[in-house]
Amino acid sequence: MRCFKILTVLLCAVLIISCVHKQKSVLWKDADVLHQNEDQLTQVIIYDVFTPPVASRIYGYTALASYEAMRYTDPKFNSIITQLKGFGKPPEPQKGKKYNFALAATKAFFTVAHKVTFSVDTLKKYENKVYAMYKDNLDDSTYSRSVDFGEQIGKLILKRADVDNYPQTRGKPKYLGENSPAKWRPTPPDYMDGVEFCWGTMKEFAIDSSGQFSPPPPPPYSEDKNSQFVKQYTEVYNTNKKLTKEQIEIARFWDDNPFVIEHNGHLMFADKKITPGGHWIGITAIACKQTHANAVKTAQAYALTSIALYDSFICCWQVKYHYSYVRPVTNIDEKIDHNWLPLLQTPPFPEYTAGHSTISAASATLLTHEFGDKFAFQDTSDLRYIGMQRHFNSFIQASDETAMSRFYGGIHYLNSSLVGARQGHAIGDFIWDKLKLTN
């Protein structure tokens, strides 16, 4: 009996000692936390199959929430949301109190993400691991104070999201176009209705209005073989018939269609990928890591790219549904070759202007201002999804290639791709000139 008591005491002592000496989890670097947060969000956006415009809204609000918390690590960095439309004044940390602003940024980020995505449980699994890491390394008061501060910022951001016209346009009727030779109508192979036809009415972040950078109208409808209208779809058809290996690779690399429906006989299955905006969020991550950007610089870069994505999608969609311009596949099917399909699957919305061209040029312009005009990088953003990567000597070179990819893919006329790129550059320059930033 005495031996049993001694063994029991010794066992308890060992357990107590092991608890006392339990090894703390390793605290990630602040910038790494922000990168992981963005990556987790991208995975959920892919899984939930958000359309490209809606994905830009998700990236926008979450990135702004993260930045507004993270910026307090360096007093030189100004608030961004006070320079945007309709956000109001953000909360401030208590003077003389200790905070971990990477934790606050994480809480702000996911407070917003929970309300603008569907797969919240997936996010919570990741979050719980991150919060446990901070609990292991912070005192209770610092942990709680940081979480509370992040939640305050997140709730402020969500108040703006509630009145941006997104909730107000849900449940809208389907957009099926017009039965007119110059107008968009659903395209093969699945003839889906037009995506987000109210997006041009969304409340912008930085630009004055959705029509601020409106381009000239596209070529008018004509049946004259020498007209620009006929020449542009004939050019798409002829180019697609003799694409080089390089052109095919460019088209596939920048496809970024988040929900391509593949057909194999009577079978149908969906192929999920990152959105165009997700691709540029990935490029932003590459630029930050390559320059060893600290956390607040990283948060700012994500915020700038996200503002560019959101505002340029609004501008582009306003143009798309204003003109409701016919897609190449419709003209080619009716006028040239009934059996023709483009290399890429035509996305379900009007043609003019090219959305990927617009948002890529806007994002590339802001990234150029942020990191320089001769920034060479290996774009691995799509590597895990389609097994492809490409090298670029600048962000602008990447966005220029994006514009051409839509023409090579057979889903846009060349004019629409180039005009969209010009519109995007103008939007990006305007945003940069408007915001007072520390760089």
C-alpha positions in Angstrom: 0.0 0.0 0.0 2.8 2.4 0.9 4.6 1.7 -2.4 1.3 2.4 -4.3 1.1 5.8 -2.5 4.7 6.6 -3.4 4.2 5.7 -7.0 1.0 7.8 -7.1 2.9 10.9 -5.7 5.7 10.4 -8.1 3.3 10.1 -11.1 1.5 13.3 -10.0 4.8 15.1 -9.7 5.9 14.0 -13.2 2.6 15.3 -14.6 2.9 18.6 -12.8 6.4 19.1 -14.0 5.5 18.2 -17.6 2.7 20.7 -17.5 4.9 23.4 -16.1 7.6 22.7 -18.8 5.1 22.4 -21.6 6.7 23.8 -24.7 5.0 26.9 -26.1 4.0 26.9 -29.7 6.3 28.9 -32.0 4.9 32.3 -32.7 4.8 33.0 -36.5 6.2 36.2 -37.8 3.6 38.9 -38.2 3.8 39.1 -42.0 3.5 35.3 -42.3 0.3 35.4 -40.3 -1.2 37.9 -42.8 -0.1 35.8 -45.7 -1.6 32.7 -44.2 -4.9 34.5 -43.5 -5.2 35.6 -47.1 -4.4 32.1 -48.4 -7.1 30.6 -46.2 -9.6 33.1 -47.5 -8.7 32.3 -51.1 -9.3 28.6 -50.5 -12.7 29.4 -49.2 -13.5 31.7 -52.1 -12.6 28.9 -54.5 -14.6 26.3 -52.5 -17.7 28.5 -52.2 -17.5 29.4 -56.0 -17.9 33.1 -55.6 -18.1 35.1 -58.9 -15.1 37.3 -59.7 -16.9 40.6 -58.8 -18.2 39.2 -55.5 -14.7 37.8 -54.7 -13.3 41.3 -55.1 -15.7 42.6 -52.5 -14.6 39.8 -50.1 -10.9 40.6 -50.6 -11.6 44.3 -50.3 -13.4 44.4 -47.0 -11.2 41.8 -45.3 -7.9 43.4 -46.4 -9.0 46.9 -45.2 -10.0 45.4 -41.8 -6.6 43.8 -41.5 -4.7 46.9 -42.5 -6.6 49.2 -40.1 -5.5 47.1 -37.2 -2.0 46.3 -38.4 -1.0 49.9 -39.2 -0.7 50.7 -35.5 2.6 48.9 -35.4 4.1 51.9 -37.2 2.7 55.4 -36.5 3.9 56.6 -40.0 1.1 54.6 -41.6 -2.2 56.4 -42.1 -5.7 55.1 -42.0 -6.9 54.2 -45.5 -10.6 53.8 -44.8 -10.8 57.5 -43.7 -9.8 58.4 -47.3 -12.4 56.1 -48.8 -16.2 56.5 -49.1 -18.5 55.8 -46.2 -16.4 54.0 -43.7 -16.2 56.5 -40.9 -13.5 56.9 -38.2 -11.8 53.7 -37.0 -11.3 52.9 -33.4 -8.0 53.5 -31.7 -6.0 51.4 -29.3 -5.9 52.6 -25.6 -2.8 54.6 -24.9 -0.3 53.0 -22.7 -1.8 49.6 -23.1 0.0 46.6 -24.7 -1.4 45.0 -28.0 -0.4 42.4 -30.5 -1.6 44.1 -33.7 -1.0 41.0 -35.9 -3.5 39.2 -33.6 -5.9 42.2 -33.8 -5.5 42.2 -37.6 -6.4 38.5 -37.7 -9.5 39.0 -35.6 -10.6 42.0 -37.7 -9.9 40.0 -40.9 -12.0 37.0 -39.9 -14.7 39.1 -38.2 -15.4 40.4 -41.7 -14.7 37.1 -43.5 -17.4 35.3 -41.4 -20.1 37.6 -42.8 -19.1 37.7 -46.4 -18.3 34.0 -47.1 -20.3 30.8 -46.7 -17.8 28.1 -45.4 -17.3 29.7 -42.0 -16.5 26.4 -40.3 -13.5 25.9 -42.5 -12.2 29.4 -41.5 -12.8 28.7 -37.9 -10.7 25.6 -37.9 -7.7 27.6 -39.1 -8.5 30.5 -36.8 -8.6 28.4 -33.7 -5.0 27.2 -34.4 -3.8 30.8 -34.8 -5.6 32.0 -31.7 -4.2 29.1 -29.7 -0.7 30.1 -30.9 -1.2 33.6 -29.6 -2.7 32.4 -26.3 0.5 30.3 -25.7 2.7 33.4 -26.2 0.8 36.4 -24.8 -0.5 37.3 -21.4 -4.2 37.1 -20.9 -4.8 40.8 -20.9 -2.8 41.5 -24.0 -4.5 38.7 -25.8 -8.0 39.8 -24.9 -7.3 43.5 -25.5 -6.0 42.7 -29.0 -8.9 40.4 -29.9 -11.4 43.0 -28.7 -9.7 45.8 -30.7 -9.7 43.6 -33.9 -13.4 42.8 -33.5 -14.2 46.5 -33.1 -12.5 47.3 -36.4 -14.2 44.3 -38.1 -17.6 45.5 -37.0 -17.0 49.0 -38.3 -16.0 47.6 -41.7 -19.1 45.4 -41.8 -21.4 48.5 -41.2 -20.1 49.9 -44.5 -20.6 46.5 -46.2 -24.2 46.5 -45.1 -25.0 49.6 -47.2 -22.8 49.1 -50.3 -25.8 47.9 -52.4 -24.7 44.2 -52.4 -27.3 43.0 -49.9 -29.9 45.2 -51.6 -29.3 43.6 -55.0 -29.6 39.9 -53.9 -32.6 38.1 -55.3 -32.6 40.2 -58.4 -34.2 38.8 -61.6 -32.1 36.9 -64.1 -30.4 38.8 -66.9 -30.8 37.0 -70.3 -29.7 39.7 -72.6 -31.5 40.7 -75.8 -32.4 38.9 -79.0 -30.6 41.4 -81.2 -27.5 40.7 -83.4 -25.4 43.3 -81.6 -26.4 42.4 -78.1 -25.2 39.8 -75.6 -27.2 36.7 -75.0 -26.3 33.4 -73.1 -23.4 31.6 -74.7 -22.5 27.9 -75.3 -21.9 25.4 -73.9 -24.2 26.0 -70.9 -26.1 29.2 -71.8 -26.0 30.6 -68.3 -27.7 33.9 -67.4 -25.6 37.1 -67.0 -23.6 37.3 -63.8 -24.0 40.3 -61.4 -25.7 42.7 -63.8 -26.2 45.2 -61.0 -22.5 45.4 -60.0 -22.1 48.8 -61.7 -24.4 50.2 -59.0 -22.2 49.1 -56.1 -20.8 51.8 -53.8 -17.2 52.4 -54.8 -14.2 52.6 -52.4 -12.0 55.3 -53.9 -13.2 56.4 -57.3 -15.9 59.0 -57.7 -18.4 56.9 -59.7 -18.7 53.8 -61.8 -18.8 55.9 -64.9 -15.8 58.0 -64.1 -13.5 56.1 -66.5 -16.0 55.1 -69.1 -14.4 54.2 -72.4 -15.7 55.1 -75.9 -18.5 52.8 -77.2 -17.5 49.5 -79.0 -17.7 49.2 -82.8 -21.4 49.4 -83.9 -23.2 46.5 -85.4 -22.7 46.1 -89.1 -23.0 43.3 -91.7 -20.5 45.0 -94.0 -17.5 42.7 -94.4 -15.2 45.8 -94.3 -16.7 47.1 -91.1 -14.8 47.0 -87.8 -17.6 44.9 -86.3 -17.1 42.1 -88.8 -13.4 42.4 -88.8 -13.1 42.0 -85.0 -14.9 38.6 -84.8 -13.3 37.4 -88.0 -9.9 38.2 -86.4 -10.8 36.2 -83.3 -11.8 33.2 -85.4 -8.7 33.3 -87.7 -6.3 33.8 -84.8 -7.9 30.9 -82.8 -7.4 28.5 -85.7 -3.7 29.0 -85.7 -2.6 29.6 -82.1 1.0 29.0 -81.3 2.0 26.8 -78.3 3.0 30.0 -76.5 -0.3 31.7 -77.1 -2.2 28.6 -75.9 -0.1 28.6 -72.7 -0.8 32.3 -72.1 -4.5 31.9 -72.6 -4.7 28.9 -70.2 -2.4 30.5 -67.6 -4.6 33.6 -67.3 -8.0 31.8 -67.6 -8.9 32.2 -63.9 -12.4 31.1 -64.6 -13.6 30.1 -61.1 -16.2 27.6 -62.3 -15.6 26.0 -65.7 -18.2 23.2 -66.5 -16.5 20.4 -68.3 -18.4 18.1 -70.6 -17.6 14.5 -71.4 -20.4 12.9 -73.3 -23.4 12.9 -70.9 -21.2 13.7 -67.9 -20.6 17.1 -66.5 -18.3 18.2 -63.8 -17.0 21.5 -62.5 -13.3 22.6 -62.4 -12.7 25.2 -59.6 -9.9 27.6 -59.8 -8.9 31.0 -58.4 -10.7 34.1 -59.6 -8.9 36.8 -61.6 -8.7 38.8 -58.4 -7.4 35.9 -56.5 -4.6 35.6 -59.0 -3.5 39.2 -58.3 -3.8 38.7 -54.6 -1.3 35.8 -55.2 1.0 38.1 -57.1 0.8 40.6 -54.2 1.9 37.9 -51.8 4.8 37.0 -54.1 5.9 40.7 -54.2 5.7 41.1 -50.4 7.7 37.9 -49.7 10.3 38.6 -52.4 11.0 42.0 -50.8 10.8 40.7 -47.2 8.1 43.3 -46.5 7.2 43.7 -42.9 3.6 43.1 -41.7 2.3 46.6 -42.0 3.8 47.0 -45.5 2.2 43.6 -46.4 -1.1 44.7 -45.0 -1.0 47.9 -47.1 -0.1 46.0 -50.3 -3.0 43.6 -49.9 -5.3 46.6 -49.2 -4.2 48.5 -52.2 -4.6 45.6 -54.6 -8.0 44.8 -53.1 -9.2 48.4 -53.6 -8.0 48.3 -57.2 -9.9 45.0 -57.8 -13.1 46.2 -56.2 -13.3 49.6 -57.9 -12.2 48.3 -61.3 -14.7 45.5 -61.3 -17.4 48.1 -60.6 -16.3 50.3 -63.5 -15.9 47.4 -65.9 -19.3 45.9 -65.0 -21.0 49.3 -65.5 -19.7 49.3 -69.0 -20.5 45.7 -69.7 -24.2 45.9 -68.9 -24.5 49.4 -70.4 -23.6 48.2 -73.8 -24.5 44.5 -73.3 -22.2 43.7 -76.2 -22.3 40.4 -78.1 -19.5 37.8 -77.5 -17.3 36.5 -80.3 -18.7 32.9 -80.0 -22.2 34.2 -80.9 -21.1 36.0 -84.0 -18.8 33.3 -85.2 -21.4 30.6 -84.6 -24.0 32.5 -86.6 -21.9 34.0 -89.3 -18.8 31.8 -89.9 -18.7 28.4 -88.3 -21.6 26.7 -86.4 -19.3 24.1 -84.8 -16.7 26.6 -83.5 -16.0 27.0 -79.8 -13.2 29.2 -78.3 -10.1 27.8 -76.6 -11.4 29.0 -73.3 -15.0 28.7 -72.0 -16.8 32.0 -72.5 -17.8 33.4 -69.1 -21.5 34.3 -68.6 -21.6 38.1 -69.0 -21.4 40.7 -71.8 -18.2 41.2 -73.7 -17.2 44.9 -73.7 -14.8 45.6 -72.0 -12.7 42.7 -70.9 -12.9 42.3 -67.2 -9.6 40.5 -66.6 -7.8 43.2 -68.6 -9.3 46.0 -66.6 -8.7 44.6 -63.1 -5.3 43.3 -64.0 -4.1 46.7 -65.3 -5.5 48.4 -62.2 -3.8 46.0 -59.8 -0.5 46.0 -61.8 -0.5 49.8 -61.7 -0.9 50.0 -57.9 1.7 47.3 -57.4 4.1 49.1 -59.7 3.7 52.3 -57.6 4.2 50.2 -54.4 7.2 48.0 -55.5 8.7 49.6 -58.6 8.4 49.4 -62.4 11.1 46.8 -63.0 10.0 44.2 -60.5 10.9 40.8 -61.9 9.0 37.8 -60.4 8.0 34.2 -61.0 4.3 34.0 -60.9 3.4 30.8 -59.1 -0.1 32.0 -58.0 -1.8 29.3 -60.1 0.8 26.5 -59.6 -1.3 24.5 -57.1 -4.4 24.8 -59.2 -3.3 24.2 -62.8 0.3 23.3 -62.5 1.6 26.3 -64.4 3.9 29.2 -63.7 5.3 32.1 -65.7 8.1 34.7 -65.3 7.6 38.4 -65.8 9.9 41.3 -65.7 7.3 43.7 -64.3 3.7 43.9 -63.1 2.7 45.8 -66.2 4.2 43.1 -68.5 2.0 40.6 -66.6 -1.1 42.6 -67.0 -0.4 43.3 -70.7 -0.1 39.5 -71.2 -3.4 39.1 -69.4 -5.1 41.4 -71.9 -3.8 39.4 -74.8 -4.8 36.1 -73.1 -8.5 36.9 -73.5 -8.0 37.5 -77.2 -6.0 34.3 -77.6 -8.6 32.4 -75.6 -11.3 33.5 -78.1 -13.5 35.1 -75.5 -12.8 38.7 -76.3 -12.2 40.9 -79.3 -8.7 42.5 -79.3 -10.1 46.0 -79.0 -12.1 45.1 -75.9 -9.0 43.7 -74.2 -6.9 46.7 -75.0 -9.5 49.3 -74.1 -10.1 47.5 -70.8 -6.4 47.6 -70.0 -6.4 51.4 -70.6 -9.3 51.8 -68.3 -7.7 49.8 -65.6 -4.4 51.8 -65.7 -6.4 55.0 -65.3 -8.3 53.6 -62.3 -5.0 52.4 -60.7 -3.3 55.8 -61.1 -6.3 57.6 -59.7 -6.4 55.4 -56.6 -2.7 55.9 -56.0 -2.9 59.7 -56.4 -5.9 59.9 -54.1 -4.6 58.0 -51.1 -2.0 59.5 -48.7 0.3 56.5 -48.1 3.5 55.8 -46.4 5.8 53.9 -48.8 
